[in-house]
Amino acid sequence: MEWIADKWDIVVQLYPFMLKGLWLTFQISIISIAIGSIIGFVLGVAKTAGSRLLNGFINLYLHLLRGSPYLVQLYIVYFVLPSTGIAWLSFDSYTAAIVSLSLYTSSYVTEIVAAAIHAVPSGQAEAARSVGMSKFRTYQHILVPQALKLTIPPMASIYVIVIKSTAVLSVIGISELTRQGEVAIMRMPGDIMFIYSLIALFYFIYCYPMLRLSKWAEGRFGTFGGGDR
C-alpha cells in the first residue's frame, strides 16, 4: 500500500505537466496532420495525372523525405535552413516542428492517395471518358470519391506514426509530452521506469482512438462498395 500511495503521489504531482505536454503534442500533431494531408492529397492526385517531369519532381520529393530519418529532417528545418540567411526560412521551434512534421506526413499521404487512385478499376475511368467526361470531371466524380474510401484505413495508421514522431521534438526545445516526462525524471531520478510508463500511457490514450478508427474503417471502407453494404 505504501508503494501505491507513493506512486499515486507522483501521478498527482506530474499530472498537470503531463497534461500540458499532451496538449502541446495534440496541437502540433493535429495541425501537421491537417497540412500534411492537404499537401499529400494534392501531390497524390498530381502523381497519377501529371507529366513525367512532374512525376519526377514528386518522386524525388518522396524519396528524400521517406528515405531519411525524421530527426534529420527536423534538424535541417530548424538548424540548417535558418543558416541560409533567408528570412522566411528562419523558424522558431514551434513552427519548425509543424513544418517538418507536415512535410513528413505529406510524403506518406502522397503515396497512399496515389495508390488508392491506381486501385480504382481503370475501366471506370475509360467509361467516363467514353461518355464525354473531361479528365478533371473523371477525377472529381469517379476516381477521387472511390479512392478516398480506400485511403481511410492506411491514413489512420500513418497519423498514429506522426503522433508518436512528436516524441523527438524535445531536441529542439518543444515541451511536448516526452519532454515534460524527461524534466520530471531529472527531478525524480529514482522513478525513471514509472515516469516513462506514464508517458507511454498518455500516448496510448491519445493514439488508441485512432487505432480503433483504423480497424473500423478497414472493415467499413477497405474495399470498393464497403460503405454500401
C-alpha atoms as an extended CHARMM CRD file, in Angstrom:
* protein
*
       229  EXT
         1         1  MET       CA              0.0000000000        0.0000000000        0.0000000000  PROA      1               0.0000000000
         2         2  GLU       CA              2.8590000000        2.3590000000        0.7350000000  PROA      2               0.0000000000
         3         3  TRP       CA              4.2370000000        1.7870000000       -2.8020000000  PROA      3               0.0000000000
         4         4  ILE       CA              0.8310000000        2.5510000000       -4.3320000000  PROA      4               0.0000000000
         5         5  ALA       CA              0.4630000000        5.6940000000       -2.2370000000  PROA      5               0.0000000000
         6         6  ASP       CA              3.9610000000        6.8110000000       -3.2580000000  PROA      6               0.0000000000
         7         7  LYS       CA              3.2820000000        6.2890000000       -6.9740000000  PROA      7               0.0000000000
         8         8  TRP       CA             -0.0990000000        7.9560000000       -6.7430000000  PROA      8               0.0000000000
         9         9  ASP       CA              1.5890000000       10.9940000000       -5.1940000000  PROA      9               0.0000000000
        10        10  ILE       CA              3.9330000000       11.1110000000       -8.2080000000  PROA      10              0.0000000000
        11        11  VAL       CA              0.9660000000       10.9320000000      -10.5900000000  PROA      11              0.0000000000
        12        12  VAL       CA             -0.7630000000       13.8060000000       -8.7550000000  PROA      12              0.0000000000
        13        13  GLN       CA              2.4070000000       15.9300000000       -8.9330000000  PROA      13              0.0000000000
        14        14  LEU       CA              3.1200000000       15.2340000000      -12.5960000000  PROA      14              0.0000000000
        15        15  TYR       CA             -0.4240000000       15.2230000000      -13.9670000000  PROA      15              0.0000000000
        16        16  PRO       CA             -0.6380000000       18.9930000000      -14.7140000000  PROA      16              0.0000000000
        17        17  PHE       CA              2.7210000000       18.9630000000      -16.5130000000  PROA      17              0.0000000000
        18        18  MET       CA              1.9260000000       15.7820000000      -18.4430000000  PROA      18              0.0000000000
        19        19  LEU       CA             -1.4370000000       17.1990000000      -19.4590000000  PROA      19              0.0000000000
        20        20  LYS       CA              0.2480000000       20.3860000000      -20.6510000000  PROA      20              0.0000000000
        21        21  GLY       CA              2.7170000000       18.3130000000      -22.6900000000  PROA      21              0.0000000000
        22        22  LEU       CA             -0.0970000000       16.1980000000      -24.1260000000  PROA      22              0.0000000000
        23        23  TRP       CA             -2.0000000000       19.3170000000      -25.1470000000  PROA      23              0.0000000000
        24        24  LEU       CA              1.0560000000       20.6740000000      -26.9940000000  PROA      24              0.0000000000
        25        25  THR       CA              1.5790000000       17.2690000000      -28.6300000000  PROA      25              0.0000000000
        26        26  PHE       CA             -2.0710000000       17.3090000000      -29.6990000000  PROA      26              0.0000000000
        27        27  GLN       CA             -1.8170000000       20.8170000000      -31.1790000000  PROA      27              0.0000000000
        28        28  ILE       CA              1.3250000000       20.1420000000      -33.1990000000  PROA      28              0.0000000000
        29        29  SER       CA              0.2340000000       16.7270000000      -34.4350000000  PROA      29              0.0000000000
        30        30  ILE       CA             -3.2850000000       17.8120000000      -35.4770000000  PROA      30              0.0000000000
        31        31  ILE       CA             -2.0570000000       20.9120000000      -37.3320000000  PROA      31              0.0000000000
        32        32  SER       CA              0.7070000000       18.9100000000      -39.0170000000  PROA      32              0.0000000000
        33        33  ILE       CA             -1.6650000000       16.0910000000      -39.9780000000  PROA      33              0.0000000000
        34        34  ALA       CA             -4.1250000000       18.5780000000      -41.4960000000  PROA      34              0.0000000000
        35        35  ILE       CA             -1.4980000000       20.4660000000      -43.5030000000  PROA      35              0.0000000000
        36        36  GLY       CA              0.3900000000       17.3150000000      -44.4880000000  PROA      36              0.0000000000
        37        37  SER       CA             -2.8110000000       15.6030000000      -45.6240000000  PROA      37              0.0000000000
        38        38  ILE       CA             -3.7330000000       18.5360000000      -47.8720000000  PROA      38              0.0000000000
        39        39  ILE       CA             -0.2560000000       18.6350000000      -49.4280000000  PROA      39              0.0000000000
        40        40  GLY       CA             -0.2000000000       14.8530000000      -49.7820000000  PROA      40              0.0000000000
        41        41  PHE       CA             -3.6490000000       14.7500000000      -51.3890000000  PROA      41              0.0000000000
        42        42  VAL       CA             -2.6710000000       17.3470000000      -54.0000000000  PROA      42              0.0000000000
        43        43  LEU       CA              0.6340000000       15.6110000000      -54.7510000000  PROA      43              0.0000000000
        44        44  GLY       CA             -1.0200000000       12.1770000000      -54.7990000000  PROA      44              0.0000000000
        45        45  VAL       CA             -3.5610000000       13.2590000000      -57.3920000000  PROA      45              0.0000000000
        46        46  ALA       CA             -0.8550000000       15.0480000000      -59.3960000000  PROA      46              0.0000000000
        47        47  LYS       CA              1.3040000000       11.9270000000      -59.2950000000  PROA      47              0.0000000000
        48        48  THR       CA             -1.3670000000        9.9210000000      -61.1180000000  PROA      48              0.0000000000
        49        49  ALA       CA             -2.3200000000       12.6300000000      -63.6020000000  PROA      49              0.0000000000
        50        50  GLY       CA              0.8300000000       14.6540000000      -64.1190000000  PROA      50              0.0000000000
        51        51  SER       CA              3.5280000000       14.6580000000      -66.7290000000  PROA      51              0.0000000000
        52        52  ARG       CA              6.7350000000       12.6660000000      -66.4800000000  PROA      52              0.0000000000
        53        53  LEU       CA              8.6000000000       15.7970000000      -65.4020000000  PROA      53              0.0000000000
        54        54  LEU       CA              6.0950000000       16.4780000000      -62.6150000000  PROA      54              0.0000000000
        55        55  ASN       CA              6.1970000000       12.8390000000      -61.5320000000  PROA      55              0.0000000000
        56        56  GLY       CA              9.9780000000       13.0420000000      -61.4400000000  PROA      56              0.0000000000
        57        57  PHE       CA              9.8860000000       16.0050000000      -59.0440000000  PROA      57              0.0000000000
        58        58  ILE       CA              7.2480000000       14.3450000000      -56.8600000000  PROA      58              0.0000000000
        59        59  ASN       CA              9.2050000000       11.0850000000      -56.7120000000  PROA      59              0.0000000000
        60        60  LEU       CA             12.3680000000       12.9790000000      -55.7670000000  PROA      60              0.0000000000
        61        61  TYR       CA             10.4230000000       14.7430000000      -53.0050000000  PROA      61              0.0000000000
        62        62  LEU       CA              9.1190000000       11.4080000000      -51.7300000000  PROA      62              0.0000000000
        63        63  HSD       CA             12.4970000000        9.6660000000      -51.8560000000  PROA      63              0.0000000000
        64        64  LEU       CA             14.1850000000       12.4830000000      -49.9430000000  PROA      64              0.0000000000
        65        65  LEU       CA             11.5690000000       12.5340000000      -47.1880000000  PROA      65              0.0000000000
        66        66  ARG       CA             10.8340000000        8.8230000000      -46.8940000000  PROA      66              0.0000000000
        67        67  GLY       CA             14.4640000000        7.8330000000      -47.3390000000  PROA      67              0.0000000000
        68        68  SER       CA             15.7990000000        9.8810000000      -44.4220000000  PROA      68              0.0000000000
        69        69  PRO       CA             15.0580000000        9.7770000000      -40.6710000000  PROA      69              0.0000000000
        70        70  TYR       CA             12.5310000000       12.2930000000      -39.3960000000  PROA      70              0.0000000000
        71        71  LEU       CA             15.0550000000       13.5460000000      -36.8280000000  PROA      71              0.0000000000
        72        72  VAL       CA             17.4250000000       14.5640000000      -39.6380000000  PROA      72              0.0000000000
        73        73  GLN       CA             14.5890000000       16.3980000000      -41.3970000000  PROA      73              0.0000000000
        74        74  LEU       CA             13.7800000000       18.2210000000      -38.1620000000  PROA      74              0.0000000000
        75        75  TYR       CA             17.4070000000       19.3160000000      -37.7650000000  PROA      75              0.0000000000
        76        76  ILE       CA             17.5080000000       20.5710000000      -41.3610000000  PROA      76              0.0000000000
        77        77  VAL       CA             14.3350000000       22.6340000000      -40.9320000000  PROA      77              0.0000000000
        78        78  TYR       CA             15.3350000000       24.0670000000      -37.5470000000  PROA      78              0.0000000000
        79        79  PHE       CA             19.1250000000       24.4370000000      -37.8270000000  PROA      79              0.0000000000
        80        80  VAL       CA             20.1710000000       24.2970000000      -41.4970000000  PROA      80              0.0000000000
        81        81  LEU       CA             17.5050000000       26.3880000000      -43.2580000000  PROA      81              0.0000000000
        82        82  PRO       CA             17.9680000000       29.4520000000      -40.9920000000  PROA      82              0.0000000000
        83        83  SER       CA             21.6990000000       29.3630000000      -41.7320000000  PROA      83              0.0000000000
        84        84  THR       CA             20.9240000000       30.1550000000      -45.3900000000  PROA      84              0.0000000000
        85        85  GLY       CA             20.1920000000       33.7470000000      -44.3510000000  PROA      85              0.0000000000
        86        86  ILE       CA             16.7440000000       33.7100000000      -45.9670000000  PROA      86              0.0000000000
        87        87  ALA       CA             14.3990000000       35.4130000000      -43.5010000000  PROA      87              0.0000000000
        88        88  TRP       CA             11.2830000000       33.3480000000      -44.2330000000  PROA      88              0.0000000000
        89        89  LEU       CA             13.2350000000       30.1240000000      -43.6770000000  PROA      89              0.0000000000
        90        90  SER       CA             14.1190000000       31.0830000000      -40.1100000000  PROA      90              0.0000000000
        91        91  PHE       CA             11.6310000000       29.2110000000      -37.9460000000  PROA      91              0.0000000000
        92        92  ASP       CA             11.0660000000       29.1970000000      -34.2360000000  PROA      92              0.0000000000
        93        93  SER       CA             10.9070000000       25.7450000000      -32.6540000000  PROA      93              0.0000000000
        94        94  TYR       CA              7.0880000000       25.5130000000      -32.7550000000  PROA      94              0.0000000000
        95        95  THR       CA              6.8930000000       26.4580000000      -36.4290000000  PROA      95              0.0000000000
        96        96  ALA       CA              9.8310000000       24.2020000000      -37.3220000000  PROA      96              0.0000000000
        97        97  ALA       CA              8.0480000000       21.2920000000      -35.6470000000  PROA      97              0.0000000000
        98        98  ILE       CA              4.8800000000       21.8830000000      -37.6710000000  PROA      98              0.0000000000
        99        99  VAL       CA              6.7310000000       22.4400000000      -40.9700000000  PROA      99              0.0000000000
       100       100  SER       CA              8.8870000000       19.3350000000      -40.6270000000  PROA      100             0.0000000000
       101       101  LEU       CA              6.0270000000       17.0990000000      -39.4380000000  PROA      101             0.0000000000
       102       102  SER       CA              3.7370000000       18.3890000000      -42.1880000000  PROA      102             0.0000000000
       103       103  LEU       CA              6.2920000000       17.5410000000      -44.8750000000  PROA      103             0.0000000000
       104       104  TYR       CA              6.9180000000       14.1560000000      -43.2690000000  PROA      104             0.0000000000
       105       105  THR       CA              3.1900000000       13.4230000000      -43.1890000000  PROA      105             0.0000000000
       106       106  SER       CA              2.6890000000       14.5520000000      -46.7820000000  PROA      106             0.0000000000
       107       107  SER       CA              5.2740000000       12.0740000000      -48.0810000000  PROA      107             0.0000000000
       108       108  TYR       CA              3.2250000000        9.1440000000      -46.7960000000  PROA      108             0.0000000000
       109       109  VAL       CA             -0.1720000000       10.5910000000      -47.6850000000  PROA      109             0.0000000000
       110       110  THR       CA              1.0050000000       11.1980000000      -51.2550000000  PROA      110             0.0000000000
       111       111  GLU       CA              1.8160000000        7.5250000000      -51.7600000000  PROA      111             0.0000000000
       112       112  ILE       CA             -1.4360000000        6.4050000000      -50.1230000000  PROA      112             0.0000000000
       113       113  VAL       CA             -3.5870000000        8.6880000000      -52.2900000000  PROA      113             0.0000000000
       114       114  ALA       CA             -1.7370000000        7.7500000000      -55.4850000000  PROA      114             0.0000000000
       115       115  ALA       CA             -2.0020000000        4.0240000000      -54.7100000000  PROA      115             0.0000000000
       116       116  ALA       CA             -5.7260000000        4.3620000000      -53.9310000000  PROA      116             0.0000000000
       117       117  ILE       CA             -6.4060000000        6.1270000000      -57.2460000000  PROA      117             0.0000000000
       118       118  HSD       CA             -4.4700000000        3.4480000000      -59.1260000000  PROA      118             0.0000000000
       119       119  ALA       CA             -6.5400000000        0.8060000000      -57.2970000000  PROA      119             0.0000000000
       120       120  VAL       CA             -9.7890000000        2.0860000000      -58.8240000000  PROA      120             0.0000000000
       121       121  PRO       CA            -10.5040000000       -0.1820000000      -61.8350000000  PROA      121             0.0000000000
       122       122  SER       CA             -9.2570000000        1.5450000000      -64.9840000000  PROA      122             0.0000000000
       123       123  GLY       CA            -12.4270000000        0.5630000000      -66.8270000000  PROA      123             0.0000000000
       124       124  GLN       CA            -14.3770000000        3.1190000000      -64.7930000000  PROA      124             0.0000000000
       125       125  ALA       CA            -12.1990000000        5.9860000000      -65.9610000000  PROA      125             0.0000000000
       126       126  GLU       CA            -12.3610000000        4.7160000000      -69.5500000000  PROA      126             0.0000000000
       127       127  ALA       CA            -16.1550000000        4.5180000000      -69.3560000000  PROA      127             0.0000000000
       128       128  ALA       CA            -16.3440000000        8.0660000000      -68.0220000000  PROA      128             0.0000000000
       129       129  ARG       CA            -14.1500000000        9.3880000000      -70.8020000000  PROA      129             0.0000000000
       130       130  SER       CA            -16.1750000000        7.4760000000      -73.4200000000  PROA      130             0.0000000000
       131       131  VAL       CA            -19.3550000000        9.3470000000      -72.4440000000  PROA      131             0.0000000000
       132       132  GLY       CA            -17.6190000000       12.6980000000      -72.8020000000  PROA      132             0.0000000000
       133       133  MET       CA            -16.4090000000       13.4770000000      -69.2780000000  PROA      133             0.0000000000
       134       134  SER       CA            -13.2280000000       15.5310000000      -69.1240000000  PROA      134             0.0000000000
       135       135  LYS       CA            -10.1920000000       14.2710000000      -67.2600000000  PROA      135             0.0000000000
       136       136  PHE       CA            -10.8780000000       16.7370000000      -64.4430000000  PROA      136             0.0000000000
       137       137  ARG       CA            -14.5150000000       15.6180000000      -64.1410000000  PROA      137             0.0000000000
       138       138  THR       CA            -13.4360000000       11.9770000000      -64.2140000000  PROA      138             0.0000000000
       139       139  TYR       CA            -11.1600000000       12.5780000000      -61.2460000000  PROA      139             0.0000000000
       140       140  GLN       CA            -13.7590000000       14.7020000000      -59.4680000000  PROA      140             0.0000000000
       141       141  HSD       CA            -16.7430000000       12.3620000000      -59.8330000000  PROA      141             0.0000000000
       142       142  ILE       CA            -15.2970000000        8.8820000000      -60.4500000000  PROA      142             0.0000000000
       143       143  LEU       CA            -11.7310000000        8.3360000000      -59.2400000000  PROA      143             0.0000000000
       144       144  VAL       CA            -11.2600000000       10.5460000000      -56.1950000000  PROA      144             0.0000000000
       145       145  PRO       CA            -14.5370000000        9.6870000000      -54.3530000000  PROA      145             0.0000000000
       146       146  GLN       CA            -13.7990000000        5.9610000000      -54.5990000000  PROA      146             0.0000000000
       147       147  ALA       CA            -10.1010000000        6.3570000000      -53.8250000000  PROA      147             0.0000000000
       148       148  LEU       CA            -10.8080000000        8.3950000000      -50.6890000000  PROA      148             0.0000000000
       149       149  LYS       CA            -12.6270000000        5.4170000000      -49.1480000000  PROA      149             0.0000000000
       150       150  LEU       CA             -9.5470000000        3.2740000000      -49.6660000000  PROA      150             0.0000000000
       151       151  THR       CA             -7.2400000000        5.8410000000      -48.0790000000  PROA      151             0.0000000000
       152       152  ILE       CA             -9.0040000000        5.8820000000      -44.6960000000  PROA      152             0.0000000000
       153       153  PRO       CA             -7.5540000000        2.6970000000      -43.1050000000  PROA      153             0.0000000000
       154       154  PRO       CA             -3.8720000000        3.3090000000      -44.0270000000  PROA      154             0.0000000000
       155       155  MET       CA             -4.2240000000        7.0320000000      -43.3090000000  PROA      155             0.0000000000
       156       156  ALA       CA             -5.2400000000        6.3490000000      -39.7100000000  PROA      156             0.0000000000
       157       157  SER       CA             -2.1270000000        4.2080000000      -39.2470000000  PROA      157             0.0000000000
       158       158  ILE       CA              0.0950000000        6.9590000000      -40.6590000000  PROA      158             0.0000000000
       159       159  TYR       CA             -1.4890000000        9.5050000000      -38.3390000000  PROA      159             0.0000000000
       160       160  VAL       CA             -0.5600000000        7.3390000000      -35.3460000000  PROA      160             0.0000000000
       161       161  ILE       CA              3.0440000000        7.2430000000      -36.5980000000  PROA      161             0.0000000000
       162       162  VAL       CA              3.0230000000       11.0460000000      -36.8940000000  PROA      162             0.0000000000
       163       163  ILE       CA              1.6740000000       11.4200000000      -33.3530000000  PROA      163             0.0000000000
       164       164  LYS       CA              4.4340000000        9.1830000000      -31.9860000000  PROA      164             0.0000000000
       165       165  SER       CA              7.0410000000       11.0950000000      -34.0150000000  PROA      165             0.0000000000
       166       166  THR       CA              6.3410000000       14.1800000000      -31.8940000000  PROA      166             0.0000000000
       167       167  ALA       CA              8.3980000000       12.4710000000      -29.1780000000  PROA      167             0.0000000000
       168       168  VAL       CA             11.6260000000       13.6690000000      -30.8370000000  PROA      168             0.0000000000
       169       169  LEU       CA             10.5760000000       17.3340000000      -30.8160000000  PROA      169             0.0000000000
       170       170  SER       CA             12.1510000000       17.7370000000      -27.3850000000  PROA      170             0.0000000000
       171       171  VAL       CA             15.5510000000       18.0130000000      -29.1110000000  PROA      171             0.0000000000
       172       172  ILE       CA             14.6120000000       21.4890000000      -30.3600000000  PROA      172             0.0000000000
       173       173  GLY       CA             13.1510000000       22.6210000000      -27.0470000000  PROA      173             0.0000000000
       174       174  ILE       CA              9.4950000000       21.7810000000      -27.5570000000  PROA      174             0.0000000000
       175       175  SER       CA              7.9550000000       20.9450000000      -24.1750000000  PROA      175             0.0000000000
       176       176  GLU       CA              5.6990000000       18.2180000000      -25.5340000000  PROA      176             0.0000000000
       177       177  LEU       CA              4.7310000000       15.0840000000      -23.6560000000  PROA      177             0.0000000000
       178       178  THR       CA              8.1030000000       13.3170000000      -23.7670000000  PROA      178             0.0000000000
       179       179  ARG       CA              9.9840000000       16.4840000000      -22.8200000000  PROA      179             0.0000000000
       180       180  GLN       CA              7.7390000000       17.0210000000      -19.8110000000  PROA      180             0.0000000000
       181       181  GLY       CA              8.4940000000       13.4590000000      -18.7460000000  PROA      181             0.0000000000
       182       182  GLU       CA             12.2380000000       13.9780000000      -19.1410000000  PROA      182             0.0000000000
       183       183  VAL       CA             12.0860000000       17.0950000000      -16.9680000000  PROA      183             0.0000000000
       184       184  ALA       CA             10.1730000000       15.0910000000      -14.3560000000  PROA      184             0.0000000000
       185       185  ILE       CA             12.8550000000       12.3720000000      -14.4450000000  PROA      185             0.0000000000
       186       186  MET       CA             15.5230000000       14.9640000000      -13.6570000000  PROA      186             0.0000000000
       187       187  ARG       CA             13.5140000000       15.8750000000      -10.5670000000  PROA      187             0.0000000000
       188       188  MET       CA             12.7460000000       12.2600000000       -9.6420000000  PROA      188             0.0000000000
       189       189  PRO       CA             15.6460000000       10.1210000000      -10.9460000000  PROA      189             0.0000000000
       190       190  GLY       CA             14.5870000000        7.1890000000       -8.7810000000  PROA      190             0.0000000000
       191       191  ASP       CA             11.3060000000        6.7690000000      -10.6700000000  PROA      191             0.0000000000
       192       192  ILE       CA             12.5420000000        6.5900000000      -14.2620000000  PROA      192             0.0000000000
       193       193  MET       CA             10.6160000000        3.4570000000      -15.2270000000  PROA      193             0.0000000000
       194       194  PHE       CA              7.3900000000        4.6600000000      -13.6510000000  PROA      194             0.0000000000
       195       195  ILE       CA              7.5560000000        8.0780000000      -15.3310000000  PROA      195             0.0000000000
       196       196  TYR       CA              8.2990000000        6.5480000000      -18.7430000000  PROA      196             0.0000000000
       197       197  SER       CA              5.3350000000        4.2420000000      -18.1620000000  PROA      197             0.0000000000
       198       198  LEU       CA              3.1980000000        7.3190000000      -17.5390000000  PROA      198             0.0000000000
       199       199  ILE       CA              4.4400000000        8.8650000000      -20.7900000000  PROA      199             0.0000000000
       200       200  ALA       CA              3.5780000000        5.6710000000      -22.6720000000  PROA      200             0.0000000000
       201       201  LEU       CA              0.1200000000        5.6410000000      -21.0600000000  PROA      201             0.0000000000
       202       202  PHE       CA             -0.6020000000        9.1980000000      -22.2000000000  PROA      202             0.0000000000
       203       203  TYR       CA              0.4900000000        8.3610000000      -25.7550000000  PROA      203             0.0000000000
       204       204  PHE       CA             -1.7230000000        5.2720000000      -25.6450000000  PROA      204             0.0000000000
       205       205  ILE       CA             -4.7160000000        7.3460000000      -24.5140000000  PROA      205             0.0000000000
       206       206  TYR       CA             -4.1480000000        9.6840000000      -27.4630000000  PROA      206             0.0000000000
       207       207  CYS       CA             -3.4000000000        7.0290000000      -30.0920000000  PROA      207             0.0000000000
       208       208  TYR       CA             -5.8630000000        4.3040000000      -29.1520000000  PROA      208             0.0000000000
       209       209  PRO       CA             -8.9490000000        6.0380000000      -30.6160000000  PROA      209             0.0000000000
       210       210  MET       CA             -7.0470000000        6.4590000000      -33.8940000000  PROA      210             0.0000000000
       211       211  LEU       CA             -6.1470000000        2.7650000000      -33.9140000000  PROA      211             0.0000000000
       212       212  ARG       CA             -9.7830000000        1.8470000000      -33.2930000000  PROA      212             0.0000000000
       213       213  LEU       CA            -10.8180000000        4.1590000000      -36.1050000000  PROA      213             0.0000000000
       214       214  SER       CA             -8.3450000000        2.4050000000      -38.3830000000  PROA      214             0.0000000000
       215       215  LYS       CA             -9.8370000000       -1.0010000000      -37.5280000000  PROA      215             0.0000000000
       216       216  TRP       CA            -13.3790000000        0.2210000000      -38.0220000000  PROA      216             0.0000000000
       217       217  ALA       CA            -12.5430000000        1.9790000000      -41.2950000000  PROA      217             0.0000000000
       218       218  GLU       CA            -10.7660000000       -1.0940000000      -42.6320000000  PROA      218             0.0000000000
       219       219  GLY       CA            -13.9400000000       -3.1230000000      -42.2280000000  PROA      219             0.0000000000
       220       220  ARG       CA            -16.2230000000       -0.3360000000      -43.4510000000  PROA      220             0.0000000000
       221       221  PHE       CA            -14.2550000000        1.1900000000      -46.3290000000  PROA      221             0.0000000000
       222       222  GLY       CA            -11.4580000000       -1.2900000000      -47.0300000000  PROA      222             0.0000000000
       223       223  THR       CA            -12.9750000000       -2.4810000000      -50.2930000000  PROA      223             0.0000000000
       224       224  PHE       CA            -14.9700000000       -0.9260000000      -53.0950000000  PROA      224             0.0000000000
       225       225  GLY       CA            -18.5760000000       -0.6520000000      -52.1270000000  PROA      225             0.0000000000
       226       226  GLY       CA            -17.7380000000       -1.3210000000      -48.4690000000  PROA      226             0.0000000000
       227       227  GLY       CA            -19.7430000000        1.6840000000      -47.3540000000  PROA      227             0.0000000000
       228       228  ASP       CA            -22.8700000000        0.4850000000      -49.1660000000  PROA      228             0.0000000000
       229       229  ARG       CA            -23.3550000000       -2.8830000000      -47.5060000000  PROA      229             0.0000000000
